[in-house]
Amino acid sequence: MLSTDDNRSPSWRQPALICSLVLLTAWIYTPVIHLGFIHYDDTEYVWRNAVVSKGLSWDGFRWALVSGHASNWHPLTWLSLMLDVSLFGPHPLGHHVINVLFHILNTVLLFHIWTKMTDEVWPSAVLAALFAWHPMHVESVAWISERKDVLSAFFFLMTLVAYRRFVLRQSMGRYLLVMGWFCMGLLSKPMVVTLPCVLLLLDFWPYRRWQNPDAIALMNGVETRSQFHRWGYLFVEKLPLLALSAISCVMTLVVQRKAMGSLAALPLPDRLANTVIAYLRYIGKLFFPTDLAVFYPWPEGWDSWQVALCASFLIGVSAYFWRERKTHPERIVGWSWFLGTLVPVIGLVQVGGQSMADRYTYIPTIGFFLVICWSVASWVKPRPRLYRPVAWASAVVLGVLGGLTVVQIGYWQNTMTLFRHAEQVTQANHVAQINMGVYVAENEGPQAALPYFLRAIAIKPDDVEAQFNAGLAFRQLGRYAEAAVHYRKALERNPGYVEAWNNLGVVLDLMGDRQQARATFETTLKIDPDYEPARINLRKLETREGQGG
């Protein structure tokens, strides 16, 4: 992890490092060619998505622009998945290969931009390698549904490339290019809304625009003699980008309103406590990337001393890096990058039932790795005798991470292998039980799957999907009264669950209670007038009644 100036680097060094990053990353991720679809989200995104599975089409293009399917608005992600289907067919291999290609491209872009911004080759190379080979990023690459991660990160990094060109020679055309790349990132995944703040961090270091009286070229005739005024204009410069972020946030809140945990279920103090703890859990897994799981259940609660200790650590590190900002500005920049880019997904506004997720670290870890790489480089630079030992130590660390990544990829072979591992490394994982049950139901039938759903209910009785799947299994087994009980419990938790209403109507009809079945189908259509299965079932019921059957 040595610090070396570009001007003293042999001309072949950077191309050689890029080739090494590309080839080694491709080799590490070779096992993805054996991975299939998984039931968790892949069904909604590709596998059983009636629109995406048809490939690119004008109808699909219009659907992508207006759809809030899967509680997300990300048109470019939908279109990229449709393009995969058009190019490679309905098989998972093509999707996996494209995810890996984007990950490799992001690695190269990361090395390129940090080398250009800082003139530091070796820290940039190690930063890119940590990003490429860390096991926590397997989830973003090996999971087809997380195309939005690798795609949005690509546009995020292209925005940084465009922003560097704008900083070197400011013009409206170059600024519009920055906005264009940023827009594409937002259309891929709204998590990149923090990018304007990242650009302000880069203005502090490495660009140091706040120190340059001529930093604001677009503000013709404006005096920028004081640092205060320069920071003000740098902020004003980001306002159009912040406006795009605000629009994206509104769109996200609209489409995710059904997936958001209610304040009654997740009160603010609990969410704040989990936020503080989650930062430290992420840091712990970055240093010791073991026991990684596709789903981390929400804990029963955190002790106040744990929350206080974690909060003290975060505040203490932040204060230390702030104090060192003049001598080591890269530390406060990287630390702020890590903390800030996690804010949209840290749980202050809870979406889904997870307490944290490995996929959320794909962009934030760039800042964390930045702190490590540049801190080690600054320590080694005045001590030439340490160059070789640190280089060997870095190689060992990267090799271990690469090996752990290969192991982690293996867990993604199918739904059962993935969630069996999640169950083993977490405690009381109801989501793992549900997904294993769904997999078993398709391969062995409802009788074999039922115990998984019942275990999920025992872990979390108010889980809607566990109750719904238990109801579905009981219905397939002909145990209609028990199926109705579970459907009703699902509806108690989510009264707008049209599929549960429809299935309840079906089992009531099978039990001979046609009056209640009719009322249930009518309720379904009141909630969603376009829900065709309920309309068909109601029509069949009316036909039988008309025939006296």
N, C-alpha and C positions, 0 to 999 in steps of 0.2 A: 504494500500500500504506500508506494513512494510518491513523492511530489516531484514532478519533472516538468520543465518548461517545454512548450511546443517547439520553440526555436532550437532547442538542443536535442530534440528527438530525431532519430533517423527517419527519412521520408517513408520508409516501409513500415514503421512501427504501428501507426494507426490503422492502415489497411489490414495488417496482420492481426491486430487485436480484434478488429471487426469480424474478420473471418473466423477467428477462434470463438468469439461469442456466438456467432451464427451456427457454426458446426456443433459446438458442444451443447448449445441449447436444443438444437434439433435432435441430437443424440439422446439427451436426457429425456426428452418428451416423445421419443419413438414409441413407447408403450401405448400411447393414446390410440394407435391404429387398431388396437384390440378392444377398445371400449365401445359400449353400446349406449342406447338411450337409458335414462332412468325415469322412474315414475314421478319424481319430485320436480315439477315445473317443465320438464322436457315434453310432457304430454300437452301442456298448454302452449308451449312455444313452437314446437315443431311436430312431434310424433303424431299427435291426434288433433292438431290444429287444422281445421278444414280449409282455411284460407292459405296458410303458409305451405301446407303440403301440396298445393297445386303449383307452386313456383311463382315466378314473377308474372303479373298480369295487371291490366288497368284496374280491374276490380280490387285486386290485392293492394295496389298502390293507393287507391282511395281509402280502403279499409285501414291501411297503416297510418294514414294522415289523421284519421278521426277516432281510431280505436283506443280505448282505455283498457283493453284486454290485459289480463294478468296484473291488474292494478298498476299499470305503467303506461306512460305516453312516451314512446321512443320509436318514431317512424323509421329512422335509419336502421335500427336493430332489426325490426321486422323485415325491411326490404333486403337486408344482407342475408337473413336466413332464407327468404324466398329465393334469392339468387343462388344460394347453395343448392337448394332443391332443383332449380332449373339446370344447374351445371352437373350435379353429382347424383341426382335422383333422391329417393326418400331414405337413403341409408345414412347411418351416423358417421361413417368414415369421413366423408367430405366436410361435414361440420367441424369435426375434431381437427382435421388438418388445417382448415382455415383459421381456427382459433389459435393453433400453434404458430402459424405464419404471422398472425397479428402480434402475438407475444414476442416473436423474434424481431419483427419490425420495430416494436416498441423498445426493445432492448437496444437496438442499433441507434434509434433516435435519441434515447436517453444518453448513450455514450457520446453521440455527436454534439448534442446541445450543451452538455456540461463541459465537454472539451473546448467548444467554441467560446462559451461564456467565461470560463476560468483559466484557460490555457494550461490546465492540469490534466495530463494524460492518464497517469496511473490511478489517481483517486477516482477519476471518471470511469475508468475501465472496471475497477472493483465495484463501484456503485452499480454499474450496469449488470455485472455478474451476480451481485447479491439480488438485484431485482429479478433477474432471469431465472435463478436457480433456487430461490428460497421456497421451501415447501408450502408456506402459507398462500402462495400464488397459484398452487395447483388448482384450487377450487375455481378460480377465474378462468383457467385455461382448459381444464379437463371437463368442465360442465358446459354442455352445449348452450343451455339457457343463459349462461353468463357471457355470451357473445357481447352483450352490452358493456361489460367491463373492458375487454380488450379493445373493442371498437372505440369507446369513448376515450380511453387512454391514448389511443393513436391520435385522435383529434386534439386532445389535451396537449400532447407533445408537439404536434404540428402547430398549434397556437403559439407555443413557446418559441419554435423556430421562426415563425412569422414575426413574433414580437421582437426578437433579436434584430431582425432586418429593420423593423420600424425604429428601434432605439438607435441603430447605427446611422440611419438617414430617415428622418421623419417626413412622412407625406400622408395625405389623406388616403391615397390608394393603398399604401401599406397598412394603414390603420384599418381600412375596410377588409383587408385580407385577414387581419387578426380577428375581426368580428366574424368573418365568414367561417373560419376554422372553429371558432368558439361555438357558433350556432350549430355546426354539425356535431360537436361534442355534446351539446345539450339535447340534440335530437337523437342521440345514441343512449345517453343515460343522464338523468338530471343531477346526479351526484357531483358533476363537474361545475356546479354553480359557484363554487368557491374560487374558481380560477382567477377572476379579477383581483382577489386578495393575494393570490400567489404572485401575480405580476407586481403588485406593490412590494411584496417581499423581495423580489428580484431587483426592483428599483433600489432597494436598500443595499443589497449585495446579491450578485457580484457587479451589477451595473453602476451602483453608487450615483444614481442620477440626482439624488438630493444634494450632493456635493458640487454639482456642476451648474454654474450660473446659466449655461446655455442648454440646459437639459430639455426645456420646453420650446421646441421650434415651431409648433403649430399655433402658439399663442402670440401672434404677431403684435409687436408694440407693447408687450406686457413686461414690466420690470419684475425680475425674479432674483433680486439681490439677496434676500434672506432665505435661510433654510425653511422657515415656516411657510413662506409664500411658495417655495418650490414644492414642498409636500402638498400644499393645497392644490396646486395645479396638477400635480401627479394624480391626486385623487379625482379631480374634475375630469382628467383624461380618461379615467376608468368608468365614468358614469354611464356611457352607452352600454358598456359590457355589464355593469351592475343592473341596468334596466333589463337586459336580456335574462340575467339570472333571476330577477324578480318575476318575470313572465313565466319562466320555467318552473319556479316554485309554486306559483298559482296553479298552473296546469297539473303539477304533481299532486298538490293537495286535493284537487278536484277528483282526479282518477283514483287516488289512494284512500279516499275517505272511508271506503268499506273495509279496507285492510288495517286501518289504524286502530290500535287498542284504545278502548274507551278510557276516559280519565277515571271513571269509577273502578275499572278493573286494574288500571295502572296509575295510581295517584302520583302526583308530581314528586313528592319526596322519594318514592321508590325509584322513579325514573332517574332522578338526580343522583341517587346513591349508585345505581347501576352504571350510570355514565362515568362516574369517577372510577369505579372499580374496573370497568371495561377498558379504560385507557391502560391501566396497569396490567390487565390480563393480555392485552395486545402486545405490550412491551415484553412481557414474560415469554409469550409464544414466539416472538421474533428472536429472542436469545436462545430459547429452548423449544424448537418447533416439533414437539411431540404431542401425542394425544389430540391431534387435530380432528375436528368433526364437522360434517356438513351442516349440523344443527346443534346449537348450544341452548338447552332449555333455559327458560327464565327461572332464576333461583327463588327459593322460598323467601329469601331476604338476606340482607347483609348486616352484620354486627356494626354498631356505630363506630367502634374502634377501628375496624377495617376501613370504613369510609374515611375517617379522619386521617388515618395513616397514609392512605393513597392520595388524598387531597393535599396533605402536607408535602408529600414527595413531588407531586406535580407543580405545586407552587414553589417549592424550594429549587427544583431544577430550572423552572422558568425564570426565577429571580437571579439565579447564578448565571444563566446564559445572557440575561439582559445586562447584568453587570459587566460581562465580558464582551459586550457587543462591539466595542471599539477595536479591541485587539483580535477578537475571533467572531466577526459578524456572521460567518457561515453557521455557527451553532444556533444562534437565535432564529436565523432564517429556516434552517432545517427543522428545528423543534417546533416552530410556529406552523410550518408546512404540515408536519405530522398531526399536530393537535387540531389545526383549523380545517384541513380537508376531511377529517373524520366527523366534523360537527353535523353534517346533514344525515349521517347514519349512526350516530353514537347513541341514539335512543331517547333524546329529549322529546322528539315527536315519534312515538313508537309505531312502527309499521311491521306487522307480523309478530310472531311469538318468540323470536330468538333474542337472547341477551347480548349476543355479539355474532359476528360472522367473518370468517377468514377472507371472503371475497371483498369485504369493505376495505381491506388494507392495500389493495392493488396500487392505487395512486399515493395514499398517505405514506407508505413505507419509503417512498423515494426521499422524503424529507428526513426520516429517521436514519436511513442509510447514509444520507449526506452528512449528518452530524458525525457518525462513526468514521467514515472515510476521511473527511477533511481534518478531524481531530487527530487521528493517527498519523496522517501525512504531515501535519504541522509539528507533531512530536518527533517524527523520524527525520525530517528535513535537516535540522542542524546536527544530526548524529549519523553520519554516513556509515559507521560501522554496523548500524542496525538495519541497513537496507536489506541485506540478504536474509537475516532471520525473520524480519517482518514479512518479506515476500513469501518465504516458505510457510510461515504461519497463515498468511492469507490464503495460499493455495490449499492448505489442509482444511481450513474452515470452509472454503468454497467447495472442496471435494466432498466433505461430509454433508453439506447442504444439498449438493447434487444427488448424493446417494439417498438421502431422506426424501427428496422429491420423487425419485423413481419409486420408492416404497409407497409413498402417498398416492401416486397415480394408480398403483395397483388396486387400491381400495375402490376406485371408481369403475370397476369392471362392469358391474350391474347394480340394480337397486338393492339386492340382498347383501352383497359384499360391502356396499357403501354404508348401509344403515346398521348392519350387524357391527361394523367397526364403530360407528357413532354410538351405538348402545354400549359397547364395551368401554369406551373412554369417557362417557358422561354418565350421569346418574339420573334415573327416572326419566328417560327420554321418550315421551309419548309420540313425538313425530316419527322417531325411528320405528316404533311399534306399528304405527299406522302404515308407513310405507312398506315395511316388510310384509304386513298383512295384505296390502294391495298386490304385491308381487306374488305372494303365495296363492292368493285367490285366483289369479290368472293362470298359474301353473299347476296348482294342485286342487283348486276348488274352494268353495266357501267354508266347508267343514274344517279344513286345515287352517284357514285364515282367521276364523272367528276368535281363537284364543289371543291373537295379536291385538285385535280391536278391543277385546275386553280388558287386556292388560293396559292398553292406552287409556281406556276409560277409568280404570283403577288409579292410574297415575294422575290423570287430569279429567275429572268427571264433567267439567263444563266445556270440553273441547268439542266443537261442532263437527269436525271431520271424523273424529273417532266415533261419535254417536251415529253419524250418517252411515259410515261404513259398516258399523255393527248392524244397523237396520237393514242395509242392503244384503249382508250375509244371511241374516235371519229370514229375510224375504225369499232369497234363493233356496233356502232350506225348507221353505214351506211353513215356517213358524211365524205366521203373520201377526199375531197379537204381540209377540216380543218385538217384531220389527216396528210396529206402530209405536210402541213405548219409546224406542230409541229415536225414531223420527221426531216424535213430539219433544223429546229432550233437546234435540238439535234445534228445533224451532223456538224453544224457550230462550235459547241463547241468541239465535239469529232469526228473528221473525220474517226477514226478507229473503230467506233461503228458498228460492222457488223450486229447486230440484227436490228438496226435502218435502215441501208441500205436495208436489206432484206424486212423489213416491208414497207418501202417506195416503193420498187419495187412492192409489192403486191397491195398497194392502187393505184399506177399508172396503173397497169394492170386492176384493177377493174374500173378505170375511163376511160378505153379504150385507154390509151396511151402506146401501146405495145412497141414501139420503145424505149421510155424512160425507160420502165420497164425492157426491155432486158439489156439496158446499166447499169441500177442500179444493177441487179443481177450479171452482169459481174464484176462490180466494187467490189461488195461484195466478190466475189471469188478471185479477185486479192489481196484483203486485207487478206483473210483467205481462201486458197484453199480447206481446209478441212471442211468448214462450209456447212453441208449437206442440211439444209433447202433451202439455196439459189440455190444449185445445183438441187434440186427437182423442185423448182419453175421455174427455167430456162428451165428444161426439159419439164415441162408441157406447158410452153409458146411456145416452139419450136414445140411441138406435135400439139397444136391447130393451129399454123400457117401453119404447113405442111398439116393439114386436111382442111385448108381454113376456120377454124372456127373463 
